[in-house]
Amino acid sequence: MNDGRQKPSGWLNVLVDYGPLIVFLAVFKLSDPGGDDIGGTIAAIIRGTGAFIVAAIAALIFSRVKFGRVSPMLWLSTGLIIGFGGLTIFLGEPFWVQIKPTVIYLLFAGALLIGYARGAALLEVLLAAAFEGVDRAGWLKLSRNWGLFFLFLAALNEALRYFYNAENGGFETWLWAKLWVFMPLSFLFTFTQIPMLLRHGLSFEDRDEVLKDQPPTD
């Protein structure tokens, strides 16, 4: 029986994953006085972080109501947004909200690569319903590849955080990179996994689901 719950579409997944970040960027952009006013920039970051937290919670609630479920990775991501965002607001230090993605990437990488080393494909637990037909070897390779990709994203975020931060006036550049660097890279990487999955049992008709049900990268 159809209970009225919808399967996430590609655009809705993007909205849930990146909508809060867009809200953060918009609030920061509207609040930042620009120039050499570091105090004003930090105040804008704090306002943006508050909006980020609210939007992340709203996205989680939307996922629960619209799709009838919240993925474990979305729970984790939202929890870290609240935790690190709260530290940013409480301490007035943008460092915490900038390092949050690094922590997420390292946690995901650690879980996937440790699971792979033990012969467990953790992505199969999360995505098996979407990618029917993929054999065990395919899931193991996908988990390994995503684990390595998350390590790359962690290193990339640390490099960008070092060069673009509130102290040197580059925080907005770091924020834009989340949209125009990390998001395209994640979709490109996901696309590169399709040939491997097709060799390991993914049906040609389901190839588009790979792009819709990728792990979050924010």
C-alpha positions in Angstrom: 0.0 0.0 0.0 1.3 3.5 -0.8 1.5 5.5 2.4 2.0 8.8 0.6 5.7 9.0 1.2 7.8 9.9 -1.8 11.1 8.6 -2.8 13.7 11.4 -2.8 14.3 12.9 -6.2 17.7 14.2 -7.4 16.7 17.9 -6.9 15.2 17.3 -3.5 18.3 15.5 -2.3 20.4 18.5 -3.5 17.9 20.8 -1.6 18.2 18.9 1.6 22.0 18.6 1.4 22.9 22.0 0.1 19.9 24.2 1.0 21.2 25.1 4.5 24.6 26.0 3.1 22.9 28.4 0.6 21.0 30.0 3.5 24.3 30.4 5.4 25.9 32.1 2.3 22.9 34.4 1.8 22.6 35.5 5.4 26.4 36.1 5.6 26.5 38.0 2.3 23.7 40.3 3.4 25.2 40.9 6.8 28.9 41.3 6.0 29.9 45.0 6.0 33.0 44.1 3.8 36.2 46.0 3.8 38.6 45.7 6.8 35.9 45.5 9.4 36.9 42.1 10.9 34.5 42.5 13.8 31.6 43.1 11.3 32.6 40.0 9.3 32.7 37.8 12.4 29.3 39.1 13.4 28.0 38.2 9.9 29.5 34.7 10.2 27.7 34.3 13.6 24.4 35.4 12.0 25.0 33.1 9.1 25.8 30.2 11.4 22.6 30.7 13.3 20.6 30.6 10.1 22.7 27.6 9.0 21.6 25.7 12.1 18.0 26.6 11.7 18.0 25.6 8.0 19.8 22.3 8.8 17.1 21.4 11.3 14.4 22.4 8.9 16.0 20.2 6.2 16.0 17.3 8.5 12.4 17.8 9.4 11.5 18.1 5.7 13.3 14.9 4.9 11.4 13.1 7.7 8.0 14.4 6.7 8.4 14.2 2.9 10.3 10.9 2.6 9.3 9.2 5.8 12.9 8.8 6.9 16.1 10.6 7.8 19.4 9.0 6.6 22.0 8.2 9.3 24.4 10.5 7.5 21.9 13.4 7.6 21.4 12.8 11.3 25.2 12.9 11.8 25.7 16.0 9.6 22.9 17.9 11.3 24.2 17.0 14.7 27.7 18.3 13.8 26.3 21.5 12.3 24.4 22.1 15.6 27.5 21.3 17.7 30.2 23.1 15.7 27.8 25.9 14.8 26.9 26.3 18.5 30.6 26.6 19.4 31.0 29.3 16.7 28.2 31.3 18.1 29.1 30.8 21.7 32.8 31.5 21.3 32.5 34.0 18.5 35.2 32.0 16.6 34.6 31.1 12.9 37.2 28.4 13.2 34.7 25.9 14.4 32.2 26.2 11.6 35.0 26.0 9.0 36.5 22.8 10.5 33.1 21.1 10.8 33.3 19.7 7.2 36.7 18.3 7.8 35.4 16.4 10.9 32.5 15.0 8.8 34.7 13.9 6.0 37.2 12.2 8.4 34.4 10.4 10.2 32.9 9.2 7.0 36.3 8.2 5.6 37.3 6.4 8.8 34.0 4.4 9.0 34.1 3.4 5.3 37.8 2.5 5.2 37.8 0.6 8.5 34.7 -1.2 7.3 36.4 -2.0 4.0 39.5 -3.3 5.8 37.3 -5.6 7.8 35.4 -6.8 4.7 32.3 -4.8 5.5 30.8 -2.5 2.8 29.0 0.1 4.9 27.5 1.9 1.9 25.6 -1.3 1.1 23.7 -0.8 4.4 22.8 2.7 3.5 22.2 2.5 -0.3 21.3 -1.1 -1.1 17.7 -0.4 -1.7 18.6 2.2 -4.3 21.3 0.2 -6.1 19.7 -3.2 -6.6 21.8 -5.9 -8.2 25.3 -4.6 -7.2 27.4 -7.5 -5.9 29.5 -7.6 -2.8 32.7 -6.8 -4.6 31.1 -3.7 -6.1 29.9 -2.5 -2.8 33.3 -3.0 -1.2 35.0 -1.0 -4.0 32.4 1.8 -3.8 32.9 2.0 0.0 36.7 2.1 -0.4 36.6 4.7 -3.2 34.2 7.0 -1.2 36.4 6.6 1.8 39.5 7.8 -0.1 37.5 10.6 -1.7 36.4 11.8 1.7 40.0 11.9 2.8 40.7 14.1 -0.2 37.8 16.4 0.6 39.1 16.7 4.2 42.5 17.7 3.0 41.0 20.1 0.5 38.8 21.8 3.1 41.8 22.2 5.4 43.8 23.8 2.6 41.0 26.2 1.8 40.4 26.9 5.4 44.0 27.9 5.8 44.1 30.2 2.9 40.5 31.7 3.2 39.3 32.6 6.6 37.8 35.5 8.5 41.3 36.8 9.6 42.5 37.4 6.1 39.1 38.4 4.7 38.6 35.3 2.7 35.7 33.6 4.5 33.3 34.3 1.7 35.6 32.7 -0.8 35.6 29.5 1.4 31.8 29.6 1.5 31.5 29.9 -2.3 34.0 27.0 -2.6 31.6 24.8 -0.8 29.1 25.3 -3.6 31.3 25.7 -6.7 34.2 23.3 -5.8 33.0 20.7 -3.4 29.5 20.1 -4.9 30.8 19.7 -8.5 33.6 17.5 -7.4 31.2 15.2 -5.5 28.9 14.9 -8.6 31.9 14.3 -10.9 33.3 11.6 -8.6 29.9 9.9 -8.3 29.7 9.9 -12.1 33.1 8.2 -12.3 31.8 5.3 -10.2 29.0 4.3 -12.6 31.1 2.2 -15.0 32.5 0.2 -12.1 29.0 -0.4 -10.6 27.7 -1.4 -14.0 30.4 -4.1 -14.2 29.3 -5.3 -10.7 25.6 -5.7 -11.4 24.0 -2.3 -11.4 21.3 -2.2 -14.0 21.6 0.3 -16.8 18.2 1.7 -16.0 19.2 2.4 -12.4 22.4 4.3 -13.2 20.8 7.7 -12.6 20.0 6.6 -9.0 23.7 6.6 -8.3 23.7 10.4 -8.8 20.6 10.9 -6.7 21.6 8.8 -3.7 25.2 9.8 -3.2 26.6 10.3 0.3 26.4 13.9 1.5 29.5 16.0 1.1 28.7 19.0 3.3 
